[in-house]
Amino acid sequence: MTLRSSLEVIPVTPAYWAEACAHLAKKDRVMKNLIPQFGDAILETLGDAFVTLARSIVGQQISVTAAQSVWDRFAALSKRMTPGAVLKLKVDDMRAAGLSARKVEYLVDLALHFGSGKVQVQAWQEMDDEAIIDELVAIRGIGRWTAEMFLIFHLLRPNVLPLDDVGLINGISRNYFSGEPVSRNDAREVAQAWSPYSTVATWYIWRSLDPVPVAY
């Protein structure tokens, strides 16, 4: 077993997870079969709002595997992933890590928002999901999908249904429709049984496509 150093951030997990799994297993036959396949694996956050949003920007429009590869190279450019550190990076180095010119611009703008204090992280805990989404999408490069990833992976909100997520749609297609194409309405109909734990169901759908969970 590897011991965590005193400086290492300990992941936080949702207190509602066991209750959510029981609810989903009762309400949804696919979830009843899917959940046990992943044992004790659970959604977790490392608690850093800036890193969570940065990772979501890196992951836009590319696969989970590709996003992890690009993130690893990008994160290796600095000892710590902070707004100040990102602002000191050279554009050419960021591009060489696999980031598009647009994503470089988005990451720099994100770092400027955090570095200048325009983003008030503490207030988010008291805000509802849609209010947080409205605030986040005002930042350049952050759309609804990125904001929803933040709700899931940083704030651990229990009932987020990211219908713009390709993985979720593909996973619903595979698990509920034998691989047939799925519309947003189809996905929304399937997810009716998931509420109020759509986040947890979405996480298991993702796991069915990529078994290794990622902590943001």
Beta strands, then each sheet from edge to edge (+ up, - down):
end
